[in-house]
Amino acid sequence: QASAPAESPWAPARLLFRQALSRMASNPSACSAFLAQARSSLQEAQSEPGPADGLNEWAEELRSALAKHRPGLVESIAWLDVPTDAAADLWELWWTCEVDSGSVWPPLVDDVANFAPATVLGQFASVLADCAAKGSDRSDTAGMALVKFAAASRASAVAETAVSVLKALQTCAEASSNERKDGKEAAEKAYQMLAQRAVKEHPQNGRLALISSEHSSSSPSLLKLGGRSLQPDDASAMMLLQADSDAGSTTRQHVLEVALRSLAPGHDPHPIVSAHLSQALARGGTSAFQQACQESRQVAAKLWDFPRCRAQLLASALDAELRCCSMSMISTLASKPGLQAKALSEHFEELLRSLKDEDPAKPEWWIRYMNFVQSASSWNGGVVVNGLPTIMDLHWRAMRSVPDQAVYSEQAQRLLQQQSGGAC
């Protein structure tokens, strides 16, 4: 009598896999972690010598499970609001498993474009670009998939997604060799078409306006971008692109104010101020730089409804002045004692008034103010510059101002013990 076929040694593991997945099906984050660990264990088992009976079946079960547990496709209340990280991990697990199982990239595009959360789309484009740039056997299909993905309506539905896909297309085009000229041309054409489409769909996005200007004879104007949520680097780049050496002070102030008011909430305006001041240095040297600093303070006076941005603008302008003042201070003190020193002292006072006492930057600016007064006296032959407060006076004012006196006192004590002046 023939004996019954032996059960697969991997049958218990497959049973545990199904049972655990069933219990975690209502928790997307736990499901994501479990499927990632299951795939890792399967790969480890496949790499080890030994019986392979049941491994292929387990691999197919895992592949099927990944296909069924993708955010956007699961019909369950628990999967309506999947955490961003879990959604990204689950979709990446799916497309990685598909490609490792022999699938090519283009057929995967439709699922991602139609069902994946918006936060996953840029990630998918980046993966395709990296694969296309590696020059492997799958590079051509990855490039084709990226071009196909860029034509999907959801590639431009969200501005951030459009920017990510455009960056991916640029990477793909730059990585294409002479032997893959068709792929390079296809990526460049897809880039131009997506850029034009995205700018039309998102006319209030500064980054897309910048990208579009790369293929246009005209530069985007900040004066037409009021109300946008610009990133600091985007706003400063647009200022540099539209630099006009013949523009008057009023126009420059208006451009700076528009750029600052267009800044996305929570971002430091320092790059924008740096762009404004660097334009001035290139335009007319030290005198133009000093005028640009004054323009910055005049704009700050108009930002009464943006108190934090106003304080950061004043801090950036003063920081730039202090870094450039040493040599000019020496010559100024020799001819016009205290003129520039008193002006800078007034700028310190204006900045300190604009900073709230609980602002963590305020103790540092009190210290820098005292350090400046000490340095000015040193440049003036050891004599206190007329019109400037004494270090001890500043010290007592600071003690009444800052809430964390321990931190401030430690820094101030080192300064008060110095025997000679230091840098501003």
C-alpha positions in Angstrom: 0.0 0.0 0.0 1.4 3.4 -1.1 2.2 5.8 1.7 0.5 9.3 1.8 2.6 12.2 0.6 4.5 13.9 3.4 3.3 17.3 4.5 5.4 20.3 3.4 7.9 21.4 6.2 6.7 25.0 5.6 3.0 24.2 6.1 3.1 25.3 9.8 4.7 28.6 8.9 2.1 29.2 6.2 -0.7 28.4 8.6 0.7 30.9 11.2 1.1 33.5 8.4 -2.6 33.2 7.5 -3.8 33.3 11.1 -1.6 36.3 12.1 -2.6 38.2 9.0 -6.3 37.6 9.7 -5.9 39.0 13.2 -4.0 42.1 12.0 -6.2 42.9 9.1 -8.0 45.7 10.9 -4.7 47.4 11.9 -2.9 48.9 8.8 0.3 49.8 10.7 0.6 46.3 12.3 -0.3 44.7 9.0 2.5 46.7 7.3 5.1 45.7 9.8 4.0 42.0 9.8 4.0 41.7 6.0 7.5 43.3 5.8 8.8 40.8 8.4 7.1 37.9 6.6 8.7 38.9 3.3 12.1 39.2 5.0 11.7 35.7 6.6 10.6 34.2 3.2 13.6 35.7 1.4 15.9 34.3 4.1 14.4 30.9 3.8 14.7 31.0 0.0 18.4 31.8 0.3 19.2 28.9 2.6 19.9 25.3 1.3 17.2 22.8 2.1 13.8 21.6 1.0 11.9 24.2 -1.1 8.6 22.4 -0.9 6.0 24.9 0.2 8.2 28.0 -0.2 6.8 28.8 -3.7 3.3 28.5 -2.3 4.1 30.7 0.6 5.6 33.3 -1.8 2.4 33.3 -3.8 0.3 33.7 -0.6 2.5 36.6 0.5 2.2 38.2 -3.0 -1.6 37.8 -2.9 -1.8 39.3 0.6 0.3 42.3 -0.4 -2.1 42.9 -3.4 -5.1 42.7 -1.1 -3.7 45.0 1.7 -3.0 48.2 -0.2 -4.4 51.4 1.1 -7.0 52.7 -1.3 -8.1 49.2 -2.3 -9.1 47.7 1.0 -12.9 48.2 1.7 -12.8 48.6 5.4 -13.5 51.5 7.8 -10.2 50.8 9.5 -8.3 51.4 6.2 -10.0 54.7 5.4 -7.3 56.8 7.2 -4.0 54.8 7.0 -0.9 56.5 8.5 1.4 57.9 5.8 4.4 55.6 6.7 2.3 52.5 6.7 0.7 53.4 3.3 4.0 54.0 1.7 5.5 50.8 3.1 2.6 48.6 2.0 2.6 49.9 -1.6 6.4 49.7 -1.9 6.2 46.1 -0.6 3.7 45.3 -3.2 5.5 46.7 -6.2 8.8 45.4 -5.1 7.4 41.9 -4.6 5.7 42.1 -8.1 9.0 43.1 -9.8 11.0 40.4 -7.9 8.4 37.9 -9.0 9.1 38.7 -12.7 6.6 41.5 -13.5 7.8 44.5 -15.4 7.2 48.1 -14.3 4.7 49.5 -16.9 1.7 47.2 -16.0 2.0 48.4 -12.3 1.5 52.0 -13.2 -2.3 51.9 -13.5 -2.8 50.5 -10.0 -0.5 53.1 -8.4 -1.9 56.0 -10.5 -5.5 55.1 -9.8 -5.6 53.8 -6.2 -2.5 54.8 -4.2 -2.7 57.7 -1.8 -1.3 61.0 -3.0 1.7 60.7 -0.6 2.8 57.4 -2.3 2.8 58.8 -5.9 6.0 60.8 -5.5 7.7 57.9 -3.9 6.8 55.6 -6.8 8.2 58.1 -9.3 11.4 58.3 -7.4 11.8 54.5 -7.3 11.2 54.4 -11.0 13.8 57.1 -11.6 16.4 55.3 -9.4 15.8 52.0 -11.2 16.0 53.7 -14.6 19.3 55.3 -13.6 21.0 52.1 -12.6 21.4 50.8 -16.1 20.1 47.3 -15.3 18.0 45.0 -17.4 14.9 46.6 -16.0 16.0 50.2 -16.5 14.3 50.6 -19.9 10.9 49.3 -18.5 11.3 51.6 -15.5 11.9 54.6 -17.8 8.8 53.6 -19.9 6.7 53.3 -16.7 7.8 56.7 -15.5 6.8 58.3 -18.8 3.5 56.5 -18.6 3.0 57.6 -15.0 3.7 61.2 -15.8 0.8 61.2 -18.3 -1.6 60.1 -15.6 -4.0 62.7 -14.4 -3.1 62.2 -10.7 0.6 62.9 -11.5 -0.4 66.6 -11.5 -3.4 66.6 -9.3 -1.4 67.7 -6.3 1.4 70.3 -6.7 3.9 68.4 -4.5 3.3 65.2 -6.5 3.9 67.0 -9.7 7.2 68.4 -8.4 8.3 64.9 -7.3 7.5 63.4 -10.7 9.2 66.2 -12.5 12.4 65.6 -10.5 12.2 61.9 -11.3 11.8 62.6 -15.0 14.8 64.9 -14.9 16.9 62.2 -13.1 15.8 59.7 -15.7 16.6 61.9 -18.6 20.1 62.9 -17.2 20.9 59.2 -16.6 20.0 58.0 -20.1 23.1 57.2 -22.2 23.6 57.7 -25.9 22.5 54.1 -26.5 19.1 54.9 -24.8 18.5 58.1 -26.8 14.8 57.3 -27.3 14.3 57.0 -23.5 16.0 60.3 -22.9 13.9 62.1 -25.5 10.7 60.5 -24.1 11.6 61.6 -20.5 12.3 65.1 -21.7 9.1 65.4 -23.6 7.1 64.0 -20.6 8.8 66.5 -18.4 7.8 69.4 -20.6 4.2 68.2 -20.9 3.8 67.6 -17.2 5.3 70.9 -16.3 2.9 72.8 -18.6 0.0 70.9 -17.3 0.9 71.3 -13.6 1.4 75.0 -13.9 -2.1 75.4 -15.4 -3.6 73.3 -12.7 -1.7 75.0 -9.9 -1.2 78.6 -10.9 -0.5 79.6 -7.3 2.4 77.3 -6.7 5.8 79.0 -6.8 8.0 75.9 -7.2 6.1 74.9 -10.3 6.4 78.4 -11.7 10.2 78.2 -11.2 10.3 74.8 -13.0 8.2 76.1 -15.8 10.5 79.1 -16.3 13.4 76.8 -17.1 11.7 76.1 -20.4 10.5 79.6 -21.0 12.2 82.8 -22.2 10.7 84.8 -19.3 11.3 84.5 -15.6 8.4 84.2 -13.1 7.6 87.4 -11.3 7.2 87.5 -7.6 4.9 90.5 -8.0 2.4 88.0 -9.6 2.9 85.4 -6.9 1.3 87.1 -4.0 -0.5 84.8 -1.5 1.4 81.7 -2.4 2.9 79.3 0.1 6.5 79.5 -1.2 9.4 77.6 0.3 12.3 80.0 1.3 14.6 78.7 -1.4 12.0 79.1 -4.1 11.2 82.7 -3.1 14.9 83.6 -2.9 15.6 82.0 -6.3 12.8 84.0 -7.9 14.2 87.2 -6.4 17.6 86.4 -8.0 16.0 85.5 -11.3 14.2 88.8 -11.7 17.0 90.9 -10.3 16.9 94.4 -12.0 19.9 96.6 -11.4 17.8 99.6 -12.5 14.9 99.0 -10.0 14.5 101.7 -7.4 14.4 101.3 -3.7 10.6 101.3 -3.5 10.3 98.5 -6.1 13.0 96.5 -4.3 11.2 96.9 -1.0 7.9 95.8 -2.5 9.5 92.7 -4.0 11.0 91.8 -0.7 7.7 92.4 1.1 5.8 90.2 -1.4 8.4 87.4 -1.0 8.1 87.5 2.8 4.4 87.6 2.8 4.3 84.7 0.3 6.5 82.5 2.5 4.9 79.3 3.8 4.0 79.4 7.5 6.7 78.3 9.9 9.7 79.0 7.6 12.7 81.2 8.4 13.0 84.1 5.9 16.8 84.1 6.2 17.3 82.8 2.6 15.1 85.6 1.2 16.9 88.3 3.2 20.3 86.8 2.1 19.2 87.0 -1.6 18.1 90.6 -1.2 21.4 91.6 0.4 23.6 89.6 -2.0 21.8 91.3 -4.9 22.8 94.6 -3.4 26.5 93.6 -2.9 26.7 92.5 -6.5 24.9 95.7 -7.7 26.9 98.4 -5.8 29.2 97.0 -3.2 29.2 98.2 0.5 27.0 101.3 0.0 24.3 99.3 -1.8 24.5 96.6 0.9 24.0 99.1 3.6 21.0 100.6 1.7 19.6 97.0 1.3 19.9 96.5 5.1 17.9 99.7 5.6 15.3 98.6 3.1 15.0 95.4 5.0 14.2 97.3 8.2 11.7 99.5 6.4 9.9 96.4 5.1 10.0 94.9 8.7 8.1 98.0 9.9 5.3 97.0 7.4 5.1 93.4 8.7 3.2 94.3 11.9 0.8 91.5 11.2 3.6 88.9 10.9 5.5 89.6 14.2 7.7 86.4 14.1 8.7 87.0 10.4 9.4 90.7 11.3 11.7 89.7 14.1 13.5 87.1 12.0 13.9 89.7 9.2 15.5 92.2 11.6 17.7 89.5 13.0 18.9 88.4 9.5 19.7 92.0 8.5 21.5 92.8 11.7 23.5 89.5 11.6 24.6 90.4 8.0 25.6 93.9 9.1 27.7 92.6 12.1 29.5 90.2 9.9 30.5 93.0 7.5 31.1 95.8 10.0 34.5 95.2 11.4 36.8 96.9 8.9 34.3 99.6 8.0 33.8 100.2 11.8 37.6 100.9 12.3 37.7 103.5 9.5 34.5 105.1 10.6 35.5 105.4 14.2 38.6 107.2 13.1 36.8 109.9 11.1 33.3 110.0 12.6 33.4 108.5 16.1 30.4 106.5 17.1 28.3 107.2 14.0 28.1 103.6 12.7 28.4 102.1 16.2 25.4 104.1 17.4 23.4 103.1 14.3 24.0 99.5 15.0 23.2 99.9 18.6 19.8 101.3 17.5 19.3 98.2 15.3 20.0 96.0 18.3 17.4 97.9 20.3 14.8 97.5 17.6 15.5 93.8 17.3 15.3 93.2 21.0 12.0 95.0 21.2 10.6 92.8 18.5 11.6 89.6 20.2 9.4 88.2 22.9 11.0 87.5 26.2 10.3 83.7 25.8 12.0 83.6 22.4 15.0 81.3 22.7 17.0 83.6 20.5 16.7 86.6 22.8 19.5 85.7 25.3 21.9 85.2 22.4 21.1 88.6 21.0 21.7 90.2 24.4 25.1 88.5 24.5 25.9 89.7 21.0 24.8 93.2 21.9 27.3 93.3 24.8 30.0 91.7 22.7 29.4 94.4 20.1 29.7 97.2 22.6 32.9 95.6 23.9 34.3 95.3 20.4 33.4 98.9 19.5 35.3 100.1 22.6 38.3 98.1 21.6 38.3 99.5 18.1 38.0 103.0 19.6 41.2 102.6 21.5 39.7 101.2 24.7 37.4 104.2 25.1 33.6 103.6 25.4 32.0 104.9 22.3 29.7 107.9 23.0 26.0 107.0 22.7 26.4 103.3 23.4 25.2 101.7 26.7 27.7 100.1 29.0 28.1 96.3 29.2 26.9 96.3 32.8 23.8 98.3 31.9 23.0 95.8 29.1 23.6 93.0 31.5 21.1 94.2 34.1 18.5 94.9 31.4 19.0 91.3 30.0 18.6 89.8 33.5 15.2 91.4 33.8 14.2 90.3 30.3 15.1 86.7 29.8 13.2 84.0 31.6 16.0 81.4 31.8 18.6 83.5 33.7 20.8 80.5 34.4 21.6 79.9 30.7 22.0 83.6 30.1 24.2 84.2 33.2 26.6 81.5 32.2 27.2 83.1 28.8 27.3 86.6 30.1 29.7 85.8 32.9 32.3 84.6 30.4 31.9 87.8 28.4 32.2 90.0 31.5 35.4 88.2 32.5 37.1 88.9 29.1 40.0 91.3 29.2 39.8 92.3 25.5 37.2 92.6 22.8 36.2 89.8 20.5 34.4 89.6 17.2 30.8 90.7 16.8 
